[in-house]
Structure formats: structure tokens, C-alpha cells
């Protein structure tokens, strides 16, 4: 078994529902990270996802519910424990690694984390980026939470998968903030504003959090 396959098996045994490897070379120029040079020592990223509870998600009408808020926090804790284990697995094999928290805002004005978990997950083949900007996994849909581990371990990377939203506009019709522009991108969106009226989404989410 090669290192990438062995690591993915370890990820799933440690609690991940999905795991993939992203090549970081395309991220070295033009991608916003905080701090700016965080990717420089690394060549790969391990992207992991945990599936969200379907019953809890189905109970959301317009605003997040208290059970959802509790579930969101619990899944973030599980992801951070998972990435700590992955970091240790890689380090024990003589390579450098750095776990990126599942949900930590580094820049409050634009609501940015250290790296884009969604951008890395797309490159790692976890799913395609839907019109809502969420990663859509072929098996679990958009109901997943993501985390990332950066590494210099020379793992075989996965490939992005084809965008499959097509003419479907269900997410745009369902969005209570009417923030989704219903625009399809072939690979990635050039900016959040290309896909979303982002302030509508952020204002509604954080005003009620």
C-alpha cells in the first residue's frame, strides 16, 4: 500500500467519512492565506470531511437551530482531534505537518480562515464547489464539515472532480437570504461575490448566531 492510500485508511479509521490529498502547487501564487506564507514549507494538503447529521439538518427551516449549533461545535471538535492525529501520523514518519483548525476566523472583516478548506477539498477530489460555494460530495452532498492538514510528505495527490450542478437551482431557491446568484463555474469561482451576495449571507448568519 502506498503512503497516500495508507494515510487515507488511517483518516477513515480515525473518524473521517471522506479523505483526499491536494497538490498545493496551484495555491502557491494568488491565493489568500493568513499568514501570507503559511503554505511555503508544504507541497500537499490532506483534506478530511465528517458528514453532518441528516435529521438535524432537515430540521432547519430558515435559521440555524440550537441542536444544529451544538452539532456544529461537536463536529468541529471532532475534526480538530482528527487532524491532530493525522499531524502526528505524518510527523512520526519524519515529515513536517501542520493542522489547520476546522473553524477559526483569522480575519474578521472578510470572515477568512488561515486557508480555504473548501478550495483545498475541491482540489483533493472531496467534491465539486456548488453554486452555494459549499463543497458537494457525490455521496453526502453539501452536508459535510471540512478540515485540513498541510504537509511536505510527497503523497500522490487526487484530482478535482467535475462540477455537476448544471442547470439545477435548488440551493438558490432554498436560500432564505436569497444570497445565491445561481451562477455555475467550471472549476472554481474567482471570488465569493461571483457566486454569492455575500453580505446577505453573512449578515443573516451572524445576526442570528
N, C-alpha and C positions, 0 to 999 in steps of 0.2 A: 504494500500500500504506500502511495507517495505521501509526502508531508501534507499537502492540501487536503487530500481525502481523509487522512488520519485526524487532522485538525477539525474538519467538519464533523466527523464522527464524534470527536470529543465535545464539540459545541452542543450537539444534539443530546448527548448523554448528560450534559451539564444543565439542560433545560431549554435550549433554543429549539424553536419549531422550524426555523429556517436558518441556514448559514451559507455565506458566499464569500469569495475573495475578489477584491477590486484592485486593478492596476492603478497606482497613484500617479503615474507619469502624466496623464491628461490633466491632473489637478495642480501641477506644479506652477503653471502660469495662468493668471486671470481669474483664479478662484479666491474668494474672500475667506480667510481663516483668522481666528483670533487665539493667540497672536499670529502675526503675519507669516512667520517662518516655521510654524508648527509641523508642516509636512516634510521639511527639508531632509531630516535624517532617515526618512522612510520611503519604501518603494511599493508597499502593499497595504491594504486595509482589510481587516476581517469585519464583515457586516453580519450581524445577527438580529433575528426578529423573534418576538414572542406574540402569539395570537391573542387577541382580546376576546373576552367572554361575549358570546353572541347574545345571550339573554340580557345582559347589562346594556349592550349597545342598542338592542332592539327597543329598550325601554326609554331611550332618549327621544323626545319629541322635538323641541326647539332648543332648549338649553341643557347643558350638562347636569346630570342628576347627582345626588350625594353618593349613591353606590358607584357611579362612574368615577367620581373624583377619588374615592377610596381605591377603586380598582386601578386607576391611572397611576396613583402613587405606589401601589403594591407592585405593579409590573415594572415601573422604573427602578425600584429597589432590586427586583429580581434580575433585571438587565445589568445593573451595576455589579451585582455579585457574580453574574455570569462573565462579564468582561474582565473582572478581576481574576477569575480562574483562567480565562484564555491568556491574559497577560502573563500569568505565572507559568502556564504551559509553554509558551513561546520562550520566556526568559530562561527556563530550565534547560532549554535546548541550545542555549548560547547566543540567542538573538535578542535584539532590542525590541521593546514594545511599549505602547502607551495606550491605556484605556481612556476613551472619551465618554464622559457621563451621558446617560441616556437623555436627561432633560435638565440642562443647566444653561440659563441665559447669560451670555458673556457681554452682550451689547444690548442695552435695554431699549434704546430708541427704535432700532430696527428689529428687535427680538431675534438676535442671531446667537447661535451657539458657537463653540470652538470650530467645528467643522459641520458641514451639512450631512447628517446621517442619511437623508433621502437621496442626495446626489451620489453618495458612495454606495448605497444599497442598489441604486439603478445600475451602476457600473458593475456591481458584484452579481448581477443576474437575479436579485431577490424579486424584482418585479419591474413593471414599467411605471413611469410617472404619469398619473392620470390628470384629467382636467382640473381636479381639485388640488393638484400638486402632491397629493398623497401617493405613496408607492402602492401599486395594485399588484398583489401576488396572484398568480393563476389559481392557486388552491384556496387561499384565505381572503382574497380580495384586499380592500384597504384597511381591514381591521387588524392591524399589526402595529407594534411599537418596535423601534429600532435602536441599536447602539453600535458602536464602532471601536475596534482596536487597531491602532496603527503599528506597523512593524517593518523591520528591514529583512525579515525572513523571506528568502526567494521562493515564495509559494506560486504555484501555477494559478493565474487569475482566471476567473469566469468571464463570460461575455454578457453584455446587456441583452435583454430580450425585447422583441418587437412590441411597439406600442399598439394596443388593441382596442382603444376606446372608440375609434371610428366616429360614427355619427351619433352614438349614444349620448344623451344629455341628462340622464337620470340624476347625476350628482348636482348638476346646475339647477334642476327643478326642485330638488330636495333641500338645497341650501337655504336655511331660514334668513340669512343675512343678504341673500341674492348677490353674493360676492364672486361667484364663479362665472367667468366670461364665456365658457363653452368654446374654448379655443384648443385645437389639437396641435401638439408638437411632434415632430418625427422622432426626436431623441429626447433632448432636454429643453426646457424653457429658458430663454435668455435672461429672464428676470421674473420675480414673483408677480410683478404688475402685468406681465404679458398674459398670465393665466387668471389672476385674481384682482378684484378691487380690494387690495389687502387691508386698508384701513377699516373697511366694513367688517371684515372677518375679525381683525384684532380688537376693534372697539367692542364688538358684541361679546367676544370670548372673555376678554379681561375685565369688562364691566360687570360680568356676572360670575367671575371666578371667586 
